[in-house]
């Protein structure tokens, strides 16, 4: 069974600070996605990464896929209260569906 | 297209009762997924359809659970003889085909078994 780990589990920061959250596995992903989920709603896709070493930027969010395709990171610059939520990574281990990690719960305080 | 719709949003049922949830995916998406999410956890895969064919089922999907997608459009998930451990958010997602297609999730059905 493939297992995805995310760290930290919880993160509380002040508005304007930078942060990085991590997603790791002992298995190789064929692709990896990051989602953000708000309470009572379904996850919303942020990005898909496919190529080892790939870096994608989405405004203040930077996503990196590890060279070995076993890990990924999400960096947020100048966090805002609107960034608050549960950040989930999901890996495709060459199967038909994505396996989700437990998430990092981010709270950005004004 | 209004995205993925799930109905109902909330369901409270007594232990032992049967419940059925519905999911309407994005019309051009041929893949449909059911996931379950409990508090503080990420979504756990339950089952997956490509068009009307159910191609994969998780071991989490006990005999009390059944899912259908009769015409390759909407899907239903039924839980028979509900147990308190079935209390969770049930999420439906749809996608196109290919490694770069992300899931579009619905808002989920929150099930509480009392």
Interface residues (C-beta under 8 A of the other chain):
Chain A: X4 X30 X31 X33 X35 X40 X41 X42 X43 X44 X45 X48 X50 X88 X90 X92 X95 X96 X97 X98 X99 X100 X101 X102 X103
Chain B: X4 X33 X35 X40 X41 X42 X43 X44 X45 X48 X55 X56 X91 X93 X99 X100 X101 X102 X103 X104 X105 X106 X107 X108 X110
